[in-house]
Amino acid sequence: QVQLVESGGGLVQFGGSLRLSCAAPGSIFSVYTMGWYRQALGKQRVLVATITSGGSTNYADSVKGRFTISRDSAKNTVYLQMNSLKPEDTAVYYCNAARTVYGVNYWGQGTQVTVSS
């Protein structure tokens, strides 16, 4: 069973910053597209940002210019730097590892991010 280990969530004030981390096994990290998704209470899980093994990134319109996804191959870790946080960013954030060509997806356990107004 592939385990993605997330950390970094918490409570922050409007306009603040947080950095989420997700550690993955090396065999996964080197070839899978890594991403972050979020699920607010009562809503569906939605994409926040992804980064391919080659470093190409993709962001949801709602976070462009505020969030940055990056990956550290030496640590097999993907990060989500979140700046200028808003109350509407409040959600459980999930790390994802995907290899679409094989229809494979792995998920982390989720980490809560709460932004107070």
C-alpha positions in Angstrom: 0.0 0.0 0.0 1.4 3.4 -1.1 1.5 5.9 1.7 1.5 9.6 1.2 2.3 11.5 4.4 1.1 15.0 4.7 1.9 17.7 7.2 1.7 21.5 7.6 -2.0 22.3 8.0 -3.4 24.4 10.8 -5.2 27.6 11.7 -4.1 30.9 10.2 -5.6 34.4 9.9 -6.8 36.1 6.8 -3.9 37.1 4.6 -1.5 34.7 6.3 0.6 31.9 4.9 1.0 28.1 5.3 3.2 25.5 3.7 1.9 21.9 3.2 4.3 19.0 2.7 3.7 15.6 1.3 6.3 12.8 1.4 6.0 9.9 -1.0 7.9 6.7 -1.7 10.8 7.3 -4.2 9.4 4.9 -6.7 6.2 6.9 -6.9 7.6 10.4 -6.6 10.0 10.0 -9.6 7.3 9.1 -12.2 3.9 10.2 -10.9 2.3 13.6 -11.2 1.9 15.0 -7.7 -0.9 17.2 -6.7 -3.0 18.9 -4.1 -6.8 18.8 -3.9 -9.1 20.3 -1.3 -12.5 19.5 0.0 -14.5 22.1 1.9 -17.3 21.0 4.2 -20.3 19.8 2.2 -18.6 20.3 -1.1 -16.8 18.0 -3.6 -13.1 17.5 -3.7 -11.5 19.8 -6.3 -8.1 20.3 -7.8 -5.8 22.9 -6.3 -2.5 22.4 -8.1 -0.5 19.7 -9.8 3.2 19.2 -10.8 4.5 16.6 -13.2 7.7 14.6 -12.8 9.2 17.0 -15.4 8.2 20.1 -13.3 5.2 21.4 -15.3 2.6 23.0 -13.1 -1.1 23.5 -13.2 -3.3 25.6 -10.9 -6.9 26.2 -10.2 -7.9 29.7 -11.2 -8.9 30.5 -7.6 -5.4 30.0 -6.3 -3.3 31.3 -9.2 -0.8 34.0 -8.0 -1.3 33.0 -4.4 -0.3 29.3 -4.2 2.9 27.7 -5.5 3.5 23.9 -5.9 7.0 22.6 -6.0 8.8 19.3 -5.6 12.1 18.3 -4.0 13.4 15.1 -5.6 16.1 14.7 -3.0 13.5 14.4 -0.3 10.7 12.8 -2.4 8.4 15.6 -1.1 6.0 17.9 -2.8 5.1 21.3 -1.2 2.2 23.7 -1.5 3.1 27.2 -0.4 -0.1 29.1 0.3 0.1 32.9 0.6 -2.6 35.5 1.0 -5.0 33.0 2.4 -8.7 33.7 2.5 -11.5 32.2 4.5 -12.7 30.4 1.3 -9.5 28.5 1.3 -10.6 26.6 4.4 -10.8 22.9 3.6 -9.2 19.6 4.1 -6.2 19.4 1.7 -5.3 16.1 0.2 -2.0 15.0 -1.4 -2.4 13.0 -4.6 -0.1 10.9 -6.7 -1.4 10.0 -10.2 -0.3 8.1 -13.2 -3.2 8.7 -15.5 -2.0 6.4 -18.3 -2.5 3.5 -15.9 -5.5 4.9 -14.2 -3.8 4.9 -10.8 -4.4 7.3 -8.0 -3.1 7.4 -4.5 -4.3 9.8 -1.7 -2.9 11.1 1.5 -5.0 11.1 4.7 -5.7 14.9 4.4 -4.7 17.9 6.5 -7.1 20.6 7.7 -6.4 24.2 6.8 -8.6 26.8 8.5 -8.4 30.5 7.6 -10.1 32.9 10.1 -11.5 36.2 9.0 
